[in-house]
Each structure stands twice: as C-alpha cells, then as structure tokens.
Amino acid sequence: MYPILVNSLLSCPIVKKGEYNYFVHPITDGIPDIDPGLLREIAVGMIRLLDLTDVKYIVTAEAMGIPIATALSLMTDIPVNIIRKR
C-alpha cells in the first residue's frame, strides 16, 4: 500500500543503544536525506486517511514534523504553523 515507506523501513539500519534498538530513518531522524517520493507517499496517505474538511491549520512541533507538515500544506493549501520552543 505504501511501497516506498515500507521498503525504506525494512532497509533502514538498526542501532543498539543500551538495551534499546533504535532505527535510523529519514522521517524520524532526517538522516539520510528525505526522498521526495517518500515524503509525497506519506502526505498522500495522510490525506486519504484524515478528514481535513474543517481543518484551518496544520500544526507541527519544530524539527522533524516540518517536512511532513509542509508537504501536507502544499498538497492541501492549508496553512502550516510550526510550534517552537523558546
């Protein structure tokens, strides 16, 4: 259903940090680069799953939420707000 996302998750490296297995993936870490096709696939999937009828703003926390929020905003013409720590 989401072939680019599934393939990227199946092929991402897993790093052991103490007792925790941590996966390194562009969507969670920004490393390696976020492929535009992956970002598009995620945004399209979210648009299909979410009811955006009454949504006035797409709001995300700074850092890793920005790419997905921006892609959603560009595809839906819904303004995006980024919440930053001060």
Beta strands, then each sheet from edge to edge (+ up, - down):
strand 1: 14-17
strand 2: 20-23
strand 3: 58-61
strand 4: 80-83
sheet 1: 1+ 2-
sheet 2: 3+ 4+
end
